[in-house]
Amino acid sequence: MNPFDRGLTVLYALAGLLAALYAGSALAGWYWPGQALESLAGLPGFTETAYALLAVYLLAGVRLFWHGLFPEKKHAVVQDGSLGKVRIALSAIESLVEKVALDQKGIKEAKAGVAAVPRGIGIRVRVSVTPDVSVPEISGAIQNLIRERVLEVTGIEVNEVRVSVENITSQRLRVE
């Protein structure tokens, strides 16, 4: 969800909360909400403003509902050819990055994240390593291998590869 939709969700929830508080107080028999609304209704232009706010509220609800049902799929454009665009899912690149990292001796676990940037992609890899490897050496090797392999397989330029060592473990993975 992008920042605009997050802000819209907060405002939508706040408006819903205020409407629920108003309805709840009216149902409880408190007269001040109704009196406040009647005094506002006497102002010039209140009806038009109320309808405009209601329309904005409904449009925001439709937008949030639509994005909830059909979330955006993240893709990176690989090539613009005469027959059309060739796209690859960022999740496919994440899988490739994890495989490259796990193929290195001393890497026990790897989790990748990929983000599209204007001129290529940025990659973040979180790894768990064994204590018998040099972290600076293995990190540099992983960065170079990931950059080369992603370019070779997808044709996408990698702008940045961040390696984060999350754990140094001596545990062996169990095979079941």
C-alpha positions in Angstrom: 0.0 0.0 0.0 1.5 3.4 -1.0 1.6 6.3 1.4 -1.4 8.0 -0.2 -3.6 5.0 0.4 -2.3 4.6 4.0 -3.2 8.3 4.7 -6.6 7.8 3.1 -7.2 4.7 5.3 -6.4 6.7 8.4 -8.8 9.5 7.4 -11.5 7.0 6.4 -11.2 5.3 9.7 -11.3 8.6 11.6 -14.4 9.7 9.8 -16.1 6.3 10.4 -15.1 6.6 14.1 -16.7 10.1 14.4 -19.8 8.9 12.7 -20.1 5.9 15.0 -19.6 8.2 18.1 -22.3 10.5 16.8 -24.7 7.7 16.2 -23.9 6.1 19.5 -24.5 9.3 21.5 -27.7 9.9 19.6 -28.9 6.4 20.4 -27.9 6.8 24.0 -30.3 9.8 24.2 -27.8 12.6 24.4 -29.3 15.6 22.6 -26.2 17.7 22.0 -25.1 15.9 18.8 -28.5 16.5 17.2 -28.5 20.1 18.4 -25.0 20.6 17.0 -26.0 19.2 13.6 -29.2 21.4 13.5 -27.2 24.5 14.3 -24.7 23.6 11.5 -27.6 22.8 9.1 -28.7 26.4 9.4 -25.4 27.8 7.9 -25.4 28.8 4.3 -23.9 26.2 2.0 -24.1 23.4 4.5 -26.1 21.0 2.4 -23.7 21.4 -0.6 -20.6 20.9 1.6 -22.2 17.9 3.3 -22.9 16.3 -0.1 -19.4 17.0 -1.3 -17.8 15.5 1.8 -20.1 12.4 1.5 -19.1 12.0 -2.2 -15.4 12.2 -1.3 -15.9 9.7 1.6 -17.7 7.3 -0.8 -15.0 7.6 -3.5 -12.3 7.0 -0.9 -14.2 3.9 0.3 -14.5 2.6 -3.3 -10.8 3.2 -3.9 -9.8 1.4 -0.7 -12.2 -1.5 -1.5 -10.9 -1.8 -5.0 -7.2 -1.9 -3.9 -8.1 -4.4 -1.2 -9.7 -6.8 -3.8 -7.1 -6.3 -6.5 -3.7 -5.4 -5.0 -1.0 -4.1 -7.4 1.4 -6.7 -8.7 4.9 -5.5 -8.7 6.8 -6.0 -12.0 10.0 -4.7 -13.5 10.1 -4.0 -17.2 12.9 -6.1 -18.8 12.7 -5.2 -22.4 10.6 -3.0 -24.7 10.5 -4.8 -28.0 8.6 -4.4 -31.3 6.1 -7.1 -30.1 5.5 -5.6 -26.7 6.9 -5.4 -23.2 8.5 -8.4 -21.5 8.0 -8.3 -17.7 9.3 -10.3 -14.8 7.7 -10.5 -11.4 9.9 -9.0 -8.6 9.1 -12.2 -6.6 10.8 -14.2 -9.3 13.9 -12.1 -8.9 13.7 -12.5 -5.1 13.7 -16.3 -5.6 16.7 -16.1 -7.9 18.6 -13.9 -5.4 17.8 -16.3 -2.5 19.1 -19.3 -4.6 22.3 -17.5 -5.5 22.9 -16.6 -1.8 22.1 -20.1 -0.5 24.5 -21.7 -3.0 27.4 -20.0 -1.2 29.3 -22.0 1.4 28.6 -20.7 4.8 25.1 -19.3 4.1 22.4 -21.2 6.1 19.3 -19.0 5.4 18.6 -16.1 3.0 15.6 -13.9 2.5 15.5 -11.3 -0.3 13.5 -8.2 -1.0 13.5 -6.5 -4.4 12.3 -3.0 -5.2 12.1 -1.4 -8.7 13.9 1.9 -9.0 14.0 4.2 -12.1 17.1 2.7 -13.7 17.1 -0.9 -12.5 16.4 -2.6 -9.2 17.6 -2.5 -5.6 18.1 -5.7 -3.7 18.1 -6.3 0.1 19.3 -9.8 1.3 19.1 -10.9 4.9 21.3 -13.9 5.6 22.3 -16.3 8.4 25.9 -17.4 8.2 28.0 -20.1 9.9 30.8 -18.9 12.3 33.5 -20.3 10.1 33.2 -17.7 7.3 34.4 -14.2 7.1 31.4 -11.9 7.1 33.0 -9.1 5.0 34.3 -11.6 2.4 31.1 -13.6 2.1 29.0 -10.3 1.9 31.2 -8.9 -0.9 31.1 -12.2 -2.8 27.3 -12.4 -2.4 26.9 -8.8 -3.6 29.0 -9.4 -6.8 27.4 -12.8 -7.5 23.9 -11.5 -7.2 24.6 -8.4 -9.4 26.1 -10.7 -12.1 23.5 -13.4 -12.0 20.5 -11.1 -12.0 21.9 -9.2 -15.0 22.7 -12.5 -16.8 19.3 -14.1 -16.2 16.9 -11.1 -16.4 18.8 -8.4 -18.2 18.0 -5.9 -15.4 20.7 -3.7 -14.1 21.1 -4.0 -10.3 21.8 -0.6 -8.7 22.4 -1.7 -5.2 22.7 -4.9 -3.2 22.4 -4.6 0.6 23.5 -7.6 2.6 22.4 -7.8 6.2 23.7 -10.6 8.4 20.9 -11.4 10.8 22.4 -14.3 12.6 25.6 -16.2 13.0 24.6 -19.7 13.7 26.3 -23.0 14.2 23.0 -25.0 14.0 22.7 -27.3 11.1 19.5 -27.3 9.2 17.4 -30.4 9.8 16.4 -32.5 6.8 13.1 -34.3 7.3 
